[in-house]
Each structure stands twice: as structure tokens, then as C-alpha cells.
Amino acid sequence: MPKNSKLELNLTIPFTIKKANTFATRLKGLMFRKKPLIQEGLWITPCNSIHMCFMNFPIDVAFLNKNNQIVKLINNLQPWRFVAPVTDAYSVLELPAGVIEEFKLEIGQILDL
């Protein structure tokens, strides 16, 4: 659970969030995209691991359980990296690099998507 007792548990990120919930959209994800994310994100569901193959920019990643509660965070994940399956994760939210710090995201928060 988060260390900060003043932590806002429910949080909305004021970005356009696209949902990738078909085989094709989950498979493609953000691969081959030239421009970095700006005030937008990609919510991949179901999904509990990701790779950064064929990516052209770093991203921040939030792994969420079925209640959209953050179970793992990765800052500034670089292209050509892999993330092993996260046991409690049901979906992944890919965001612009720096968003985890900007919005002070922490494990235990619930995201309103």
C-alpha cells in the first residue's frame, strides 16, 4: 500500500486514452509510431507484460489489476526492453515518459479510465 497517507486513491489522468482490446490492436500497440505520446495513452487489456520492440521513444507504464488499481509502475521504459509478466496485472496503461512523476502515481492508486 502507498506510503503517503495523504495519497489520493482514485485518480483521473486528463489525457485521451485509447483502448487496445482486440488481438490486432494489442499486437500493434505503439510499435512503429514515429512521434512520442503527448497527452494521450494506450490502455492494453487484457495484458500483463509488454515489450518495446520497434518502439521509437520511451514511455511510462502502469500495470493495473481488474479494479484498475496500480500494481506496478515503470518510469521511462526505453525502446527494445522487455517486461516480464506481472502476476497481479490484468491490463497495462502506456503513457508519455514523465507522467508517473508528474501525476505522482503510486502503487495502490485506482485509475478512473
Secondary structure, DSSP 8 states (H G I E B T S, - for coil): --S-TT--SEE---SEEEEE-SHHHHHHTTTT--S--SSEEEEESS-S-EE-TT--S-EEEEEE-TT-BEEEEEEEE-TT-EE---TT-SEEEEEETTHHHHTT--TT-EE--
